[in-house]
């Protein structure tokens, strides 16, 4: 009698800008036969490219990446690969991070200082399509009442100013002229505003800004 076919391995993509921690994750997964690391990236841009090329089942992403952050990466990946399950890793568990993560729709969240046993529990759950949020995350969420933070606590002063102009549907070049900034700088702030308010278009931005207590002028 031929042996039963083994279950397919979970194709895993790691996006982490810290080289030592990225190497640890690659080795950690390599020791677990149910997983297969198909790629490891140091930036969100590289991670997005690999996600499109390699079609992983599981995405592990650092919350704080240069340029686009981990939540922005997940949102971008799901534009073309909505079936990918995502686990966010970070060093921080502050109310802002908790609010953004809960609103992002990712399947899981875990602190980087968690024990390896908890990492195993988290990746097993998320790979199976279940949610996993660390006890520390859940405690912070319950303490804050699950309420979205005011936009003024989420965005910097410069980002709030950009938001005001974006809600008026001004183009980047017009905002740049008003704020005496380069168009590239405005584009950077605008991308951060969209990411922090979990918006992908103007309608979503208006709704998110209103939900966070910011007057849209409507």
C-alpha positions as CSV (number, residue, x, y, z in Angstrom):
1,X,0.0,0.0,0.0
2,X,1.4,3.4,-1.0
3,X,1.7,6.0,1.8
4,X,-0.9,8.7,1.9
5,X,0.0,11.9,0.2
6,X,1.5,14.4,2.6
7,X,-0.4,17.7,3.1
8,X,1.0,20.5,0.9
9,X,3.4,22.8,2.8
10,X,2.4,26.3,3.6
11,X,4.2,28.6,1.2
12,X,5.5,31.4,3.4
13,X,6.9,34.9,2.5
14,X,8.8,36.9,5.1
15,X,9.1,40.7,4.9
16,X,11.4,42.1,7.6
17,X,14.0,44.8,7.3
18,X,16.1,43.8,10.2
19,X,18.6,41.3,8.8
20,X,19.3,39.3,11.9
21,X,15.6,38.8,12.7
22,X,14.8,38.0,9.1
23,X,17.5,35.3,9.2
24,X,16.1,33.9,12.4
25,X,12.6,33.6,10.9
26,X,14.0,31.9,7.8
27,X,15.8,29.3,9.9
28,X,12.8,28.9,12.3
29,X,10.5,28.0,9.4
30,X,13.1,25.8,7.8
31,X,13.0,23.6,10.9
32,X,9.2,23.0,10.4
33,X,8.4,20.7,7.6
34,X,4.8,21.9,7.2
35,X,6.1,25.3,6.0
36,X,8.2,26.3,3.0
37,X,9.8,29.7,2.9
38,X,9.5,30.8,-0.7
39,X,11.0,34.3,-0.3
40,X,12.4,36.7,2.2
41,X,12.4,40.5,1.6
42,X,13.9,43.5,3.3
43,X,11.3,46.0,2.1
44,X,7.6,46.3,1.4
45,X,8.3,47.0,-2.3
46,X,10.4,43.9,-2.6
47,X,7.8,41.9,-0.7
48,X,5.0,43.1,-3.0
49,X,7.0,42.0,-6.0
50,X,7.7,38.6,-4.5
51,X,4.1,38.1,-3.4
52,X,2.9,38.7,-7.0
53,X,5.6,36.3,-8.4
54,X,5.5,33.5,-5.8
55,X,1.9,33.4,-4.7
56,X,2.5,32.5,-1.0
57,X,-0.2,31.2,1.3
58,X,1.2,33.0,4.3
59,X,2.7,36.5,4.6
60,X,4.7,37.5,7.7
61,X,5.4,41.3,7.7
62,X,7.0,43.7,10.0
63,X,4.7,46.5,11.0
64,X,7.4,49.1,10.6
65,X,9.1,48.9,7.2
66,X,10.9,51.6,5.3
67,X,8.6,53.4,2.9
68,X,5.3,51.5,2.9
69,X,4.6,49.9,6.2
70,X,3.4,46.3,6.9
71,X,-0.3,47.2,6.8
72,X,0.2,49.0,3.5
73,X,2.0,46.0,2.1
74,X,-0.9,43.7,3.1
75,X,-3.4,46.0,1.6
76,X,-1.4,46.2,-1.7
77,X,-0.9,42.4,-1.8
78,X,-4.6,41.8,-1.4
79,X,-5.4,43.9,-4.5
80,X,-4.1,40.9,-6.6
81,X,-3.8,38.1,-4.0
82,X,-6.8,38.3,-1.7
83,X,-6.4,34.7,-0.6
84,X,-3.1,35.3,1.2
85,X,-3.3,35.2,5.1
86,X,-1.2,37.7,6.9
87,X,0.5,37.9,10.3
88,X,1.9,41.3,11.4
89,X,5.0,41.4,13.7
90,X,6.1,44.5,15.6
91,X,7.9,45.7,18.6
92,X,5.2,48.0,19.7
93,X,1.7,47.5,21.2
94,X,0.4,51.1,21.4
95,X,-3.3,52.2,21.0
96,X,-2.6,53.6,17.6
97,X,-1.1,50.3,16.3
98,X,-3.9,48.3,17.8
99,X,-6.5,50.5,16.2
100,X,-4.9,50.4,12.8
101,X,-4.3,46.6,12.9
102,X,-7.9,45.9,14.0
103,X,-9.2,48.0,11.2
104,X,-6.9,46.5,8.6
105,X,-8.5,43.1,8.4
106,X,-5.2,41.1,8.8
107,X,-5.6,37.7,10.4
108,X,-3.0,38.0,13.1
109,X,-0.7,40.1,15.2
110,X,2.3,39.2,17.4
111,X,5.0,41.1,19.2
112,X,8.6,40.4,18.2
113,X,9.6,39.6,21.8
114,X,7.0,36.7,22.0
115,X,8.3,33.3,22.9
116,X,8.9,30.9,19.9
117,X,6.0,28.7,21.2
118,X,3.6,31.6,20.8
119,X,5.0,32.3,17.3
120,X,4.3,28.6,16.4
121,X,0.7,29.0,17.7
122,X,0.2,32.2,15.8
123,X,1.5,31.0,12.4
124,X,-0.4,27.7,12.7
125,X,-3.7,29.6,13.3
126,X,-3.1,32.2,10.6
127,X,-2.0,29.6,8.0
128,X,-5.2,27.8,8.7
129,X,-7.3,30.9,8.0
130,X,-8.0,31.6,11.7
131,X,-7.2,34.8,13.5
132,X,-4.6,35.1,16.2
133,X,-4.0,38.3,18.2
134,X,-1.6,38.2,21.1
135,X,-2.8,38.5,24.7
136,X,-1.0,41.9,25.0
137,X,-2.8,43.1,21.9
138,X,-6.2,42.0,23.2
139,X,-5.5,43.6,26.6
140,X,-4.6,46.9,24.9
141,X,-7.7,46.7,22.6
142,X,-10.0,46.0,25.5
143,X,-8.5,48.8,27.6
144,X,-9.0,51.3,24.8
145,X,-12.6,50.1,24.3
146,X,-12.0,49.3,20.7
147,X,-12.6,53.0,19.8
148,X,-10.8,54.6,16.8
149,X,-8.4,57.2,17.9
150,X,-8.9,60.8,16.8
151,X,-7.2,61.7,13.6
152,X,-5.2,64.3,15.5
153,X,-3.6,61.5,17.5
154,X,-3.0,59.3,14.5
155,X,-1.5,61.8,12.1
156,X,1.3,64.3,12.5
157,X,0.6,68.1,12.1
158,X,2.0,68.0,8.6
159,X,-0.1,65.0,7.7
160,X,-3.2,66.6,9.0
161,X,-2.6,69.6,6.8
162,X,-2.1,67.4,3.8
163,X,-5.3,65.5,4.7
164,X,-7.2,68.8,4.8
165,X,-6.1,69.6,1.3
166,X,-6.7,66.1,0.0
167,X,-10.2,66.1,1.3
168,X,-10.7,69.2,-0.8
169,X,-9.6,67.1,-3.8
170,X,-6.5,69.2,-4.5
171,X,-3.9,67.7,-6.7
172,X,-0.4,67.0,-5.2
173,X,1.2,69.8,-7.2
174,X,-1.4,72.3,-5.8
175,X,-0.9,71.1,-2.3
176,X,2.9,71.4,-2.7
177,X,2.5,75.0,-3.9
178,X,0.3,75.9,-0.9
179,X,2.5,74.2,1.6
180,X,5.8,75.3,0.0
181,X,6.9,71.6,-0.3
182,X,8.0,69.5,-3.2
183,X,5.4,67.4,-4.9
184,X,7.4,64.3,-4.0
185,X,7.2,65.2,-0.3
186,X,3.5,65.8,-0.5
187,X,3.1,62.4,-2.2
188,X,5.0,60.8,0.7
189,X,2.8,62.4,3.3
190,X,-0.3,61.6,1.3
191,X,0.6,57.9,1.2
192,X,1.2,57.9,4.9
193,X,-2.2,59.5,5.5
194,X,-3.9,56.9,3.4
195,X,-2.0,54.0,5.1
196,X,-2.7,55.3,8.7
197,X,-6.4,55.8,7.9
198,X,-6.6,52.5,6.1
199,X,-8.0,54.1,2.9
200,X,-7.3,53.1,-0.7
201,X,-9.4,55.8,-2.4
202,X,-10.9,59.2,-1.8
203,X,-14.3,57.8,-0.7
204,X,-12.7,55.6,1.9
205,X,-10.5,58.4,3.1
206,X,-13.5,60.7,3.6
207,X,-15.3,58.0,5.6
208,X,-12.3,57.1,7.7
209,X,-11.5,60.8,8.4
210,X,-15.1,61.3,9.5
211,X,-15.0,58.2,11.7
212,X,-11.9,59.5,13.4
213,X,-13.5,62.8,14.2
214,X,-12.0,64.9,11.4
215,X,-14.2,67.4,9.7
216,X,-14.4,66.7,6.0
217,X,-16.0,69.9,5.1
218,X,-19.0,68.0,3.7
